[in-house]
Amino acid sequence: MKIINLLFVAAWVICLASPFEVSAQDPKVPWNQLSETEREVLKPFRDQWSDLPASRQHRLQKGVRRWSSMPPEDRRIVKKRFRNWKKLNPEQKKRIRSKFQQFQKLPRKKQDQIRKARHWFRNLPEERKKKLRRQWQSLPPEKRSEWRQKRRDKIEQNRQKRLQRFNQDRLPARPGARQNSPLHRPQRDR
């Protein structure tokens, strides 16, 4: 029973986190059309299944399928994250949901930058992470904002430089201009 509860909880967490949408025309899924595994995991919903909106039924069903196909290590991670989630107070959960929604609205490129930075930070040695956290937390809010703006400006400058280099490499040579290339080397006076 405990395993089934964990499966249910994991399916629920996965459903909340997945950007899965069901159109209004999608029909509800009758309980008897669920697979044996789905019925087992979704057992807590059995009595209210027919009352759930079709979109919620499909999200739960998709969550069960994802859970069933997860490797054991991923399941362990999801369980741990859910345990941590349950320990949060309602205000913390609300803040996390809000941040997640903001993240989802960002352009794909920005999301990738954030993921890359998070990956970099997570791979730092524990002492280095603690030091960076202490430094960041000791900064007053206006200094944090200033740092963020400088970082954004630096990123934009680097992007502009890369773009200029790219465009220079692609620009055609001016007619009659000598080129510094392996095929044409300037002649030296001897």
C-alpha positions in Angstrom: 0.0 0.0 0.0 2.9 2.4 0.8 4.4 1.8 -2.6 1.1 2.5 -4.3 0.8 5.8 -2.3 4.3 6.7 -3.4 3.5 6.0 -7.0 0.3 8.1 -6.7 2.2 11.0 -5.1 4.9 10.8 -7.7 2.3 10.8 -10.5 0.7 13.8 -8.9 3.9 15.7 -8.7 4.8 14.8 -12.3 1.4 16.0 -13.5 1.7 19.3 -11.7 5.1 19.9 -13.3 4.3 18.8 -16.8 3.2 21.4 -19.3 0.6 19.0 -20.7 -2.6 20.4 -22.1 -5.7 18.6 -23.2 -8.2 20.3 -25.5 -11.7 20.8 -24.5 -12.9 18.2 -27.0 -10.9 15.4 -25.5 -13.4 13.0 -23.8 -13.2 11.8 -20.3 -11.5 8.5 -19.7 -13.7 5.8 -18.2 -12.2 4.1 -15.2 -12.5 0.6 -16.8 -10.5 1.8 -19.8 -7.4 2.5 -17.7 -4.7 -0.1 -17.7 -4.2 -2.3 -14.7 -1.1 -0.3 -13.6 -3.0 3.0 -14.0 -5.9 1.8 -12.0 -3.6 0.5 -9.2 -1.7 3.8 -9.0 -4.8 6.0 -9.3 -6.8 3.9 -6.8 -7.2 6.9 -4.5 -9.1 8.7 -7.3 -11.4 5.7 -8.1 -14.6 7.1 -6.3 -14.2 10.6 -7.8 -12.7 9.6 -11.2 -15.8 10.2 -13.2 -16.2 13.7 -11.6 -12.7 14.8 -12.5 -12.4 17.1 -15.6 -11.1 15.3 -18.7 -7.9 17.5 -18.6 -7.1 16.3 -15.1 -7.8 12.7 -15.9 -5.4 12.9 -18.9 -2.7 14.6 -16.8 -3.0 11.9 -14.1 -2.9 9.2 -16.8 0.1 10.7 -18.4 1.9 11.1 -15.1 1.4 7.4 -14.3 2.8 6.5 -17.7 5.8 8.7 -17.2 6.3 7.3 -13.7 6.1 3.7 -15.0 8.7 4.4 -17.6 11.2 6.1 -15.2 14.4 4.4 -14.3 14.7 3.6 -10.5 17.2 6.4 -10.0 14.8 9.0 -11.4 12.0 7.7 -9.3 14.3 8.0 -6.2 15.0 11.6 -7.1 11.2 12.4 -7.6 10.4 10.8 -4.3 13.0 12.9 -2.5 11.8 16.1 -4.2 8.3 15.3 -3.2 9.3 14.7 0.4 11.1 18.1 0.4 8.0 19.7 -1.2 5.7 18.3 1.5 8.0 20.0 4.2 7.5 23.4 2.7 4.9 25.8 4.1 2.1 27.2 1.9 3.9 30.5 1.3 7.0 28.8 0.1 5.0 26.6 -2.2 3.2 29.6 -3.6 6.5 31.4 -4.2 8.0 28.4 -6.0 4.9 28.0 -8.2 5.1 31.7 -9.1 8.8 31.4 -10.0 8.1 28.3 -12.0 5.4 30.1 -14.0 7.7 33.0 -14.6 10.4 30.6 -15.8 7.9 28.9 -18.2 7.1 32.3 -19.8 10.8 33.0 -20.6 12.1 32.5 -24.1 13.7 29.1 -24.6 17.1 30.6 -25.0 16.9 32.3 -21.6 15.6 29.1 -20.0 18.6 27.3 -21.3 20.9 29.9 -19.9 19.3 29.5 -16.5 19.6 25.7 -16.7 23.2 26.0 -17.7 24.0 28.3 -14.7 22.1 26.1 -12.3 24.1 23.1 -13.6 27.3 25.0 -13.2 26.4 25.9 -9.6 25.3 22.4 -8.7 28.6 21.0 -9.8 30.7 23.3 -7.6 32.3 21.9 -4.5 30.0 22.3 -1.4 32.3 24.8 0.2 32.4 27.0 -2.8 28.6 27.0 -3.0 28.3 28.0 0.7 30.8 30.8 0.2 28.9 32.1 -2.9 25.6 31.9 -1.0 27.0 33.8 2.0 28.4 36.5 -0.3 25.1 36.9 -2.2 23.0 37.0 1.0 25.3 39.6 2.6 24.7 42.0 -0.4 22.0 44.6 0.1 19.1 44.4 -2.3 20.3 47.4 -4.4 23.7 45.8 -4.8 22.1 42.6 -6.0 20.1 44.5 -8.5 23.2 46.3 -9.6 25.1 43.1 -10.0 22.3 41.5 -12.0 22.2 44.5 -14.4 25.9 44.5 -14.9 25.7 40.7 -15.6 22.9 41.3 -18.2 24.9 44.1 -19.8 28.0 41.9 -20.0 26.1 39.1 -21.6 24.6 41.5 -24.1 28.0 43.0 -24.9 29.4 39.5 -25.5 26.5 38.6 -27.7 27.0 41.8 -29.7 30.8 41.0 -30.1 30.0 37.4 -31.3 27.5 38.8 -33.7 30.0 41.3 -35.1 32.6 38.6 -35.5 30.1 36.4 -37.2 29.0 39.1 -39.6 32.6 40.1 -40.3 33.4 36.6 -41.3 30.5 36.5 -43.6 30.9 39.9 -45.2 32.2 39.8 -48.8 35.5 41.4 -49.5 35.6 44.9 -50.9 36.5 44.9 -54.6 40.1 45.7 -55.1 41.0 45.4 -51.4 43.9 43.2 -50.5 43.0 40.2 -48.3 45.1 38.6 -45.6 44.4 35.0 -46.5 46.4 31.9 -47.3 45.7 32.5 -51.0 46.7 36.1 -51.0 49.5 37.4 -48.8 50.7 40.9 -48.9 54.1 41.3 -50.6 56.8 42.7 -48.5 59.4 45.1 -49.6 62.8 43.5 -49.9 
